[in-house]
Amino acid sequence: MTTTLNKLIQLSAMMLFALSMNIAMPVAAQEPSEDTANDDAPVLAPVAQVTPIPDSELAAEMETLKQALVNLNRDLFILEEDLLFPSSTQVAVYLAMDVGEYFKLDSVELKIDGELATNYLYTDRQVNALYKGGVQRLYVGNVNQGTREVTAIFIGTGPENRPYKRAVTLEFDKDDEAATVELKIVDSTSKQQPVFEASLL
């Protein structure tokens, strides 16, 4: 199924690229040769040359085609997500962070119902993006309906540059709607240490 969607995306890109080129090659008229000058065969009429499109119009058409391709890729991505992760079984886990005064994130281990779902290692650039308000989709997958348990284990550097490892667990009831879990790392100024939270959105 994924292969089919990828082929559709590639085919659409090729079609849009071909349209964007918008080139027509003029064909020269064929002159009769000495051998055929007296033959009854008809002589091909000259093909009218195509008037070139102004650069401004061509640029506008290119931009329109690029936007059409972006929209098509987005729609195909959404379709693929719906097919692979239907709402009746879908669970998605997102991660957000505070400014990181009391905790520097190195990795997250995510478990669902006690089984490893994903293990993610962070670069400094990714951590800085989270500090600036970015939200990461840590995981998306399928689970059966009923009572489910999500556990996130955070590893990093805590206050006074000490190794820090904490876990947070959320239990929720999965119904026929898509479930979204938010993990948050928040600086607690009163406790002077990080606080790890998990909630169902």
N, C-alpha and C positions, 0 to 999 in steps of 0.2 A: 504493500500500500504506500509506504514512504517512497519507494523507488518510483512508483507511478507518478506521485506528486512532484518529485524532483525532475522527472522527465518533462512534465507539463511546464514547470517553471523554466527549464532550459529551452524548450520549444518556444514558449512565449517570448523569451528574451531574444531568441534568434529572429522571430518574426518581426518584433518591434525594431530590432537593429536593421533588418532589411528594409523596412518601411522608412526608417530614419535616413537611410542613405539617399533615397529619392533621386536616383541617377538614371537617366535614359540615354543610351548611346545612339547617336545618329548613324543611320545606315546609308552608305554612299550608293548612288545609282549605278547600275551595271551598264557599261558601254558595250555595244555589240562588237564582237571580234570580226576579223576579216573572213573567218571561216563561216560565220553565222550571219553576216550582214545581210545576205539575200534570202535567209531562211524566213519561213512564215512565223517562227516563234516570236511571241510578244516580248517587247522590251519592258523591264520593270521600271516603273515610274520612281522618281526620287522620293525618298521619305523626308517629310518635313522635319527640320531640326527642332528639338524641344527648347523652349526659351528657359534659360537658367533661372532658378528661384533666387530672389535677393537674399543676401546673407541674413538680414534681420528676420525675414519670414522663415528661413530655414532654421535659424536659432530658436525661434518661437515653437516651431514644429518639433524640434529636437527636445525642448524642455517639456512640451506636452507629452511626448512619447516616454520620456524618462519618468514623469510623474505617473503615467499609466502603468508602467512596469512596476514602480514602487507599490502602487495600490494593488496590482495583481499579486505580487509577492506577498503582501500583507494578507490578502484574502485567502490565498492558498495556505499560508502559515496557520491562520485561524482555523481553516478547514481541517488541516492535518492535526492540529491540537484537539479539535472536537472529535475526530475519528479515533485518535490514539488514547485520549483521556476523556471519555464521556462524563458528563456532570454526575451521573448516578454513582460513579466510582472514583471521581477525581479528587485528589487532595494536593494542594500546593502549599509550600512553606516559604515564607519570605523573611528576610533578616534586615533589621535597621539598627543603627547605632547612634549613641550620643557623641559628644565631642572627644571622648576617649582620654579624659584626664586621668582616670584611675585604672584604665585597662587598655592594653594593646593586643588586639586579636591576632592570633597565629593560625588557628584552625578550628573547624567545627565538625563534629561527628554527629550525624543525625540518625536516629533509630525510630522505626515505626513498629509498634507491637513487639519490641525487643529485638528486631532484626535490622541490621545495618542497611540504611537507605542510601546514604552518601557520606563521603568524607572529603571536606574541602580545605585546601591550604591557600592562604592569602598572601599576596604580594603587598609591599608597602603602598603601591599605587592603588590597589583595590581597597585597602583599609582607609586610605585618605579619602577615596570617593564616598565611602560609607560615612566618614566623619562629616563630610560636606552635605549630608542629607540624602545620599543615594540609598536605594532599596534594592537588595539582591533577591532574585528568585532562587532560593537554595535548592529547591526540589519540587518536582511535579511527577505524580504517579497515580496508580490506581490502588484502591483498597476496597474491601468488601464493606457493605453497610453494617452498622452496629456500633458497639463501643470500641473505640480505637484509642491508642496511646502513642503520643509523639514525645520523644526525649532528645534533647539537644545537649551535647557536651562541648563546652567552650574551653579552649586551651590558649593561653597567652601569657602576657606579663602584667602583673598587678601592681598595687602600690609598692613603693620602694624597690621597684624592678625585681620583684620576687616572682618565680614561676606561679602561675595561677590556673586552676582547673575547677570549673563549676558546671553543674548540670541543672537543667530545668525540664520538668515533665508536665505535659498537658494531656488530660483525658477528655474525650468528647464523643458525642454520638454522631456517627456518619449516617445521613439520610440520603434521599435521592437527589439532593442538590450538591453542587461542587463545594468542597470545604476548603477554606483558606485559613492557614495558621500564620500568625505573626510572631516572630522572635525579636526581642528588643534587648539591647544592652544599654543601660542608663547609668550615668554617673550620679551617685548619691552624695551630695555635699555634707549632709548630716552624718552619714556613716563613713564618709571619706573612702568609699570603695564602690566597685561596680555592682549593679543590681541586674539580674537576668530575669526576663519575663517572657511568658508564652501565653498567647490568647487566641481565641477563635474569632475571626472577623465576620 
